[in-house]
Every structure is written in structure tokens, then in C-alpha cells.
């Protein structure tokens, strides 16, 4: 059984299979609907039903309150249409968003290596190239738990058919523990993508401040490589935060890029350097490095944040105190890859 869902005000029509969520169907057909978490907890994908009906699915009660259900609202990432429908969504699409359709792929593991004591680099070779925007992410099916985990793509789109992931082992996290301890080179995994609205607003010529913590370096790395490959001349700043030198991976790569490109600036920060780290760089949290570097004046830039929630919160507060508008701050929001 297939249902037709018409999205207002654009008039796009999405064909939704029985048992398929509205968001999944829309993304696979290249129809843009706003979303972030993808699993019913953030409320970003809320839509208004104008005609027809659907099962609300696993929407959490704080993402979709009872009063909103009574008003005919649904979460596109959870709801399962049960008739033809007409819905209204906030489809104010950013002009830099390409809306590339989500597809399924097979990814063969061709490389596994340690980036730091807690983060591994996993390289997948896809059965065919995936078109994506630098900064987007994939869902990786983890066979041991028969579930998916979201990981940002760390390589630039120019590396056709390759997906590089930086996977941090999350304490007690079944998915990342299996990827760290059991996954072998040669295995194939199911991949779907690309997802997400974390990408560089290239049409806006302002400078770009990237703030990354831990394995959150992956999407900024992809975005920076993409900009530099294209010969972008805007000022680009990368602030990378880590506990100590062993956790500060790819630093040599970024130092080399900074030597090669006058417009690229690399500022690493260690918040707990070890005695034998012989560290002469910034000591403190990465948001403190941002505040010090810009002397509390970040205006004229856009900021792109990726890392653990406390880092994101601290960075937002520093940026706003440093005169950056909220509309110029973008962040990766899924952050649930346990
Ligand atoms: Fe649907 Fe977060 S609740 S995307």
C-alpha cells in the first residue's frame, strides 16, 4: 500500500509506503522537510496535518505535546501515514542546501586505524559513489545490535565512493564498542545517507570559524578540506579541543594546511595536557581559546560547531558574548552515536 502525502506550501508530493515514516520517504525522494535528531526527541520535524491521518509513532511527549497532537500536529520522523494526506511544513530551505536524496549503500571496510586512544578511523568503500555536502552524516547499520548509529563524514565529497568516519568509543555504548572491538577490515556494512543540514553557507562570504571537540572534528575536517580544495579565499579558523596531545589527532595535517593556505588558521587547545606533552599551545577549553583569539569580537564570521553538548553550549555562549548573531551559528545536532 502506498499513500500520497502532499506537502504545503510547496505542493511537493511524497509517496509513502505502508510502515514507512514520512521523513524517510521524503528524504529518499529529494523532498526537503526540516529535521535534526531523526528519532522523535527534538521536535524539529513537526508538521501540521491539513487532511488525512497517520499513526504518530514513537514521538516523545516533550517533542510533541498532547495539546499539539490534539491540534493535528505530527513529527515527520516518527509518523506513519495511514491515508493520503495533506500536511503543512516549514519548508524555508537554506539556499546553500542541495537536498541530495538519501539512498542505501553497501560499505566495505578497507581501513581501521587508531587516531587517538579513544577514536578510530574507519574507512568504507561504497558500492557506488554517494553525493553529499561536506558536513553531512550517514546512518551506519551495526549488525550486533541490529540498529543504526549516525556518524559524520570526515572526508570531502571529492573523494568519490569513500566514506571516512571518526568513531569514538562511548563508555557502555553497544554500537561504538562493537565498531571498536569487533569490526574487521573486509566486512560490509549497510549505509544510508546523506543526512543533515550541517554545511557551509558558501553563498555567504563571511569568514568561517570551526570549533571541534573530540571526534566532532570529522565534519569540520570535511568542510575545511572542501573549501580549501575549491580555492575558497575567505578566512577559515579551526579551533580543535582535546584533553591532551594523544587525543589531539590530525594536528600535523592541519599545521601543514595552515602553512600552505594563508587564509587557514589552526588553533588547537588542550584542557588537561600531560606532563610529558611538552605543549606550548593554548591550555584551556576550546571555547576559551576562541574568546582569547578573537578578543571577544567574532562578528563578520559564521561559526560551525561540532562536539559534545557541554562544548557546544560553552562555545555558543562565548560566540554570542563575542558579538556573533545566533543566526550565524550552526551546529551538528544528532550527537547520539553510543
Ligand atoms: Fe523528528 Fe527530531 S523529532 S527530527
Boltz pocket constraint, residues with backbone or C-beta under 6 A from the ligand:
constraints:
  - pocket:
      binder: B
      contacts: [[A, 34], [A, 35], [A, 36], [A, 37], [A, 38], [A, 39], [A, 40], [A, 41], [A, 42], [A, 43], [A, 44], [A, 45], [A, 46], [A, 63], [A, 75], [A, 76], [A, 77], [A, 78]]
      max_distance: 6.0
